């Protein structure tokens, strides 16, 4: 069974997201587990996945998601949860190639993707969506692990 290891060098690739993401600060755990709170960093640009309660002025009009170089920002915390309509046990290791949701800890909205274009890059828009962790299947992301675990 392949588990999603909690190593600083591990690369998490989110389906529909064009960059590689590393997990930060997970080195004390053997695996990333359901309920883990994570910071994610874009390894190309060295920015952390970030959101706060500011809406896009165009596109979906949903809560914006950006990158920040600030290391100590509470708006860069994301909690790993089961896919929409599924359940997982807190502390249960997340398997490679499983489908998960990432909930923004401060606003309780899910990392979301849909067919709107990003107002900055023109690529596919990423936003935060839903209320208190409830959303739709656009909140689902596939975990792809680098290497063999």
N, C-alpha and C positions, 0 to 999 in steps of 0.2 A: 504494500500500500504506500503510495506517495503522499507525504504530508507537506504542508506549506511551512518550511523551516523559518525560524526567526533569526536569521543571520544578517548582519549589516550589509554584506555583499550580495544578498539575495535580490533578484530583480523580479518585481511584480509587474506584469503587463496586463493592463486593463483593456478588455475588448472595446473597440471604438475609440480608444485613446491612443494618440499617435506617438507617444513618448514612453520610454522606460521609466519605471518608478521604483525607487529603493525604499525599503522600510528603515526608519530611523528609530533607535532606542529600543530595539526588540532583542538585544543581545543577552538579556538575562533569562529569556524563555527559550525552550527547545523548539517550540512550534508556535505559529500564530494560531490563536484559538478563537472560537466564537465568543464575541463580547470584548475582544482585545481592542484597546484604543491605540491608534497608530498615527504617526506622522508619515506622509509620503513625500518623496523628493524626486523631482525630475533630474535624472543623472546627466542629461546633456546641458541643461541650463542652471543647475544647482538651485532651483527654487522649489519651495514646498507648496503642495496643493493647499489652497486657502479659500475660504469663503466667509462671508458675513451677510447680514440681512440688508443687502443692497441689491436691487433688481436691475436686470439688463434694461436699458432704455429702448432697445429694439429686439428683434428676434422673438424669443419666447416670452420675454418679460418676467422670467423666473429669477430666482436668487442667483447672482453671479458667482462664478468659480474662476479664480485666477491663480497665479503663482506669486509667492513672496520669498524674498531672501532672508527675512527676519526669522531667526531660529526659535526664539522664545515667544511664540504667538499662539494663544489659546484657540484662535480661529483656524488653526491648521490641524486640529485633532479630528480623527474619523474613527468611528466604531464599526468593527466587522460584525455583520449580522447575516442571518439566513436570507436566501432569495425570497422575493415577493411570494407570499402564500405558503412558504415553507417554515419549518422551525429548526432550531439547532440548540443544543445544550451548552450553556455557558461553560467555557473551559474545554470544550471539545475541539481537537485539532481540526483545522481547515485543510481539506485535501487539495492537492494540485488538480487543476481542471474543474474544480467545483464552481458553482455559481453562487455569488454572495451579493450583498448590498453593503454600501459604505454610508453610514449615517453621520452627518456633520454634528459633532457633539453639542455645540453651542445653540444651533437653531433647530435641531431635530428634523432636518430635511435630508433626503437621500441624494447622493451623487447620481446624476441623471443625464441621459443622452437621448437625443431625438433628432429629427431631420432639419432643425433650424440651423442656419449658418451662423458662425461666431461673428459678433460685431467687430472683433479685432483682427482675426486671421482670415476669415472667410471659410475656414474649415468647419467641421461639424461642431455645433455648440455643445458645451458641457455646462450643466446648471445644477442647482439643488432644487428638489421638488418634493411635495407631499407635506403632510402634517403629522408630527409626533412619530416619525418613522414609517408612516403609511404612505404608499405611493402606487406605482404601477410597474409593469415589466421593463420600462425604460430605466429602472433603477438597478437592474441586474447586471453584474459584471462577472466575467469568467477569469479565474485565477490561473495564470500560466506560469509555471516555475521554470527558472533557468537551471540547466543541468539536471542530474538525476538525484532524487532524494528517496 
